[in-house]
Amino acid sequence: QKKLEKWLIKMSKKIKNNYIPRLLSHYKDSSVPYLMKKLNIKNINRLPKIEKVVLNIGLGDARDNANALKNTVNEMTLITGQKPVVALAKKPISNFKTRQGDPVGVFVTLRRNQMYEFLDRFISSSTPRIRDFRGLPNKGFDGMGNYNFGISEQVVFPEIDYDKVDQIRGMNITIVTSGQTDEEAYELLLSIGLPIRKKKIIEKEEAEA
């Protein structure tokens, strides 16, 4: 019995180590040749790739409402599969009645397989649940290859049970890439299926307005 248990543990670790997320396979099989042609980059090591994904929820009432902080931590854990870090105020701000060391939010940094799994779930399951969704904005690039966008309701994630939600909370998501320009990051995210509104459509609508 003990030998069987040890064998099962060994095999589970082996499977876990050899596991390749679906989105990572898509990047290697489809995104790489597309980006080499689109960006005219011949060196495969120079191609942009995703380095990490950061999710952040700000909490203005965390100091006075401990239950809100606890629920936010639990929800973020369900969404990402990783326990978040509680961000503390570095200095007091009288206008916001915030003292040094007060909790002001929670955040999670996803890397490697975890970030690909999260993005895969977000693209395939969460974006279709966003109300009046017409694509993510294409103006969230910071000039250094990183993309920021906001989600107004955490209930778009299927991991969240709507009946157990005490309060609707928004969050900010940052996708950090190795791209050196906004164009490289934009084409990278399009190639993996992130539903960003195409620039031509945006420009046409603004011209008609």
N, C-alpha and C positions, 0 to 999 in steps of 0.2 A: 504493500500500500504506500509506504514512504517512497519507494523507488518510483512508483507511478506518479506521485505528487511532484517529486523533483523533476521528472521527465516533462510533465505538463508545464511546470514553471519555466523550465529551460526552453521548451518549444514556443511558449507564449512570448518570451523575451526575444527569441530569434525572429518570430513573425513580426513583432513590433519593430525590431531594428531594420528588417527588410521592407517594411511597409512604405509605399510611396503614395502620397495623397493624389487624388484625381487631378486637382488643379495644377500640381507640380508636373505631372505627366503631360498635361495639356500644354504647359509652358515649354517643356522640352521638345515636344513633338510638333506643335503648331506655332507657338509664339516666336520661338527662336528663328525659324526660316522666314517668317513674316517680317520680323524686326530687322533682320539682316538685309532684306530687300528694301523695305520701306525707309529705313534710316541710312541705308548705304554704308553699313558697317560690316567689314569683312572678318574682323577678329571677334570670335565668339565670346571671349572673355571681356570684351568691351561693351557687350550688349547690356542694356538696363535690366535690372531684376529687383524684385521686392526684397527689402531687407528686414522690415518689421512693420507691425500694425499696432497702433496705440489707441485705446479707447478710454475716454475720459468723461466723467459725469461730475458736474459742479453741484455742490450742496450748500445753499446759503443758510439753511436752518439746522445743520447737523449738530451744532453746539447745544441748541435747545431741544432738539428732537432726536434723541438717541435711537428711537425706533426707525426713523427715516434712514439713518446711516446704516443700521443693521440690514434693512430691507434692500437698500441699494447694493450693499456688498453681496448679499445673497443672489440678487438678480444678475449682477455682473458675473458672478461665478457660474451661474446657469448658462449665460450667453456665451461666455468664452471658454468655459471648462478650466479656468485658472483663477485662483483667489486673487482679488485686486489688492492694491496698496492704497492705504488711506493717506491722502495728501493733507499735510498740516500747514497752517499759516506760518510763514517765516518771520513776519513782523506784524505788530498790531496796526489795525486800520480803524480809526475812530468812526469814520463815516458809515462803515458797515458793521460797527459794533463787534469787531473781530479782534480777539487777543492772540498773542503769539502762542502757537501750539494748538489752536483750535482746528478741528477737522473742517476742511473746506471742499472736499471732493474725494473721489476714488478713481483710480486709473489702472489699466492693465496693459502690459507690453507683451505682444505675441511675436514669437520668432519661429523659424524653421517650419516643421510640420503643422504646428498649432495655428500659425497664421494662414497657411494655405487651406486648412480645414475650415477655419472661420470664414475666410473670403468665399469659399465654395458654398457654404451654407447661406451666407449673406446674399450672394448673387442669385442662387437658385430658389431660396425659400423666403427670404426677408423682403427683398425689393418688390416682389409682386404684392405684398401685403401693405405697402405704403399707400396711404390715401392720395388719390389724384396724382399718381406717379407718372411723370413725363420724362424721366431720366434724371440722373444726378447732374448738378451744375458743373460746367466745364471751366469755371473761373476760380476754382479752389486751389490752383497750383501756386506755389510760393516762389517760383523762379529758381529753385535749387533741386527740382525733381521730386518734390513731395506734394501730396494731394490731401487736402482737408475738406471734409464735408460734415454736415450735421444731420442727425436723426431726431425728429421732434417727439417721437413716442417709442418707448422701449417695447411696447406690445407688438411691434412688427416682427420681433424675433419669436419664432414658434416655440422656443424653450420657455417663454414666459406665459404663465397661466393668467389670463385676463381677470378671472374671478378673485385671484389672490393679490392683485395689484392694489396697493394702498394709495398710490399717487402716480400720475403720468409724469415721466421724466424724459428729458431729451439727453442726447449725448453727442460728443464730437469724436469723429474717427479720423485718424491721420495714417495715411499709407506712405511709409518712407521707402523710397527707391534709390537705386544707385545711378539713376539717370542724371546727366549733367545739365539738361535743359528741360523746360516744361514740355516741349514737343516729344522728347524721348519718354518721359513719364506718361504722357497722354497716350501715346501709341502703345506703350507697354500695358497699361490698364485696359485699353480697348481690346487688345489681343487676348487677354485672359477672360473677357466677357463682362467686365464691369460696365453697367449700363450708363455711361456718361453721355450726355447730350452732345451730339456731333457739332463741331464748330460751324459748319456751313449752315446747318439748320438754325442755330442761334443767330448768326449774322443775318440770315434772310428774314427771320421774324422781327428783329430789331429794325431792319430797314423798312419793313411794311408798317411798323408802328410809327 
